[in-house]
Amino acid sequence: MSMLIKIFLSFLKIGAFSFGGGYAMLPLIQREIVNSNTWITYKEFIDIIGISQMTPGPIAINSATFVGFKVSGVLGSISATLGVVSFSFILVSIANHYIVKFKQSYIMKAALAGMRPALIGLIVSVFLSMGKESYKDIKSVVIGIIILGLLLTDKLHPILVIVISGVLGIVFYGLIPI
């Protein structure tokens, strides 16, 4: 099987079995691209998540594009991106009529109520998994605490948070050895 088809099918699986948005997809993306296919390392995965946060667009699509490019260049990016969006596009196209028709249904409301806590659980699992890799020393913990403090006290724009984090990284790890 050609690499482009393998990339497409892997991201099609991610798109088909991940519900709840990009953050909920992260555990499946990690399992598929880091653990199963070993296309990238876990550290590269975390870096891609960071880059995906800085670029416009959904995290799952950005991640697919970056991974596809790393594995197989521009055609890999196209293949991964098409793979991750195809199932959702088809599902939404078909299901739109029924979702509108049954949105007030008790069963639909109950199913969605049951999915919400599971999606939060997926997001927390990604946080814990990424935290193990990201918080390796006291400097990274200090940066995390500073950013958390800023986020809890001020409603900072995500771009400003990323810029502040980058400046702190330069100060703690680059220009000024502490």
Backbone hydrogen bonds, N-H to C=O, Kabsch-Sander energy under -0.5 kcal/mol:
donor,donor_aa,acceptor,acceptor_aa,energy
6,K,2,S,-2.2
7,I,3,M,-2.8
8,F,4,L,-2.5
9,L,5,I,-2.9
10,S,6,K,-2.3
11,F,7,I,-2.4
12,L,8,F,-2.3
13,K,9,L,-2.2
14,I,10,S,-1.9
15,G,11,F,-2.6
16,A,12,L,-2.4
17,F,13,K,-2.1
18,S,14,I,-0.6
19,F,17,F,-0.6
25,M,21,G,-1.1
25,M,22,G,-0.5
26,L,22,G,-0.9
26,L,23,Y,-0.6
29,I,25,M,-2.7
30,Q,26,L,-3.0
31,R,27,P,-2.4
32,E,28,L,-2.6
33,I,29,I,-3.0
34,V,29,I,-0.6
34,V,30,Q,-2.0
35,N,30,Q,-1.8
36,S,31,R,-3.0
37,N,32,E,-1.8
39,W,33,I,-2.1
40,I,33,I,-1.2
45,F,41,T,-2.1
46,I,42,Y,-2.3
47,D,43,K,-2.3
48,I,44,E,-2.8
49,I,45,F,-2.3
50,G,46,I,-2.3
51,I,47,D,-2.7
52,S,48,I,-2.9
53,Q,49,I,-1.5
54,M,50,G,-1.1
55,T,51,I,-1.3
62,N,58,P,-2.6
63,S,59,I,-2.7
64,A,60,A,-2.4
65,T,61,I,-2.5
66,F,62,N,-2.5
67,V,63,S,-2.9
68,G,64,A,-2.9
69,F,65,T,-2.1
70,K,66,F,-2.4
71,V,67,V,-2.6
72,S,68,G,-2.8
73,G,69,F,-2.4
76,G,72,S,-1.2
77,S,73,G,-2.0
78,I,74,V,-2.3
79,S,75,L,-2.5
80,A,76,G,-2.8
81,T,77,S,-2.5
82,L,78,I,-2.6
83,G,79,S,-2.1
84,V,80,A,-2.5
85,V,81,T,-1.5
86,S,82,L,-1.8
87,F,83,G,-0.7
89,F,85,V,-2.5
90,I,86,S,-2.6
91,L,87,F,-3.2
92,V,88,S,-3.0
93,S,89,F,-2.2
94,I,90,I,-2.3
95,A,91,L,-3.5
96,N,92,V,-1.8
99,I,95,A,-3.0
100,V,96,N,-2.2
101,K,97,H,-1.9
102,F,98,Y,-2.6
103,K,99,I,-0.8
103,K,100,V,-0.6
105,S,102,F,-2.1
109,K,105,S,-2.5
110,A,106,Y,-2.6
111,A,107,I,-2.6
112,L,108,M,-2.3
113,A,109,K,-2.2
114,G,110,A,-1.9
115,M,111,A,-1.6
116,R,112,L,-1.8
118,A,114,G,-0.8
119,L,115,M,-2.4
120,I,116,R,-2.0
121,G,117,P,-2.2
122,L,118,A,-2.1
123,I,119,L,-2.1
124,V,120,I,-2.6
125,S,121,G,-2.3
126,V,122,L,-1.9
127,F,123,I,-2.3
128,L,124,V,-2.7
129,S,125,S,-2.4
130,M,126,V,-3.1
131,G,127,F,-2.4
132,K,128,L,-1.7
133,E,129,S,-1.0
134,S,130,M,-2.6
135,Y,131,G,-2.6
136,K,134,S,-1.3
141,V,137,D,-1.7
142,V,138,I,-2.6
143,I,139,K,-2.5
144,G,140,S,-2.3
145,I,141,V,-2.5
146,I,142,V,-2.7
147,I,143,I,-2.6
148,L,144,G,-2.6
149,G,145,I,-2.8
150,L,146,I,-2.5
151,L,147,I,-2.8
152,L,148,L,-2.4
153,T,149,G,-1.7
154,D,150,L,-2.7
156,L,154,D,-1.4
161,V,157,H,-2.1
162,I,158,P,-2.2
163,V,159,I,-2.5
164,I,160,L,-2.9
165,S,161,V,-2.4
166,G,162,I,-2.5
167,V,163,V,-2.6
168,L,164,I,-2.7
169,G,165,S,-2.4
170,I,166,G,-2.4
171,V,167,V,-2.7
172,F,168,L,-3.2
173,Y,169,G,-2.8
174,G,169,G,-0.6
174,G,170,I,-1.7
175,L,170,I,-1.5
176,I,170,I,-0.7
176,I,171,V,-0.6
178,I,172,F,-0.7
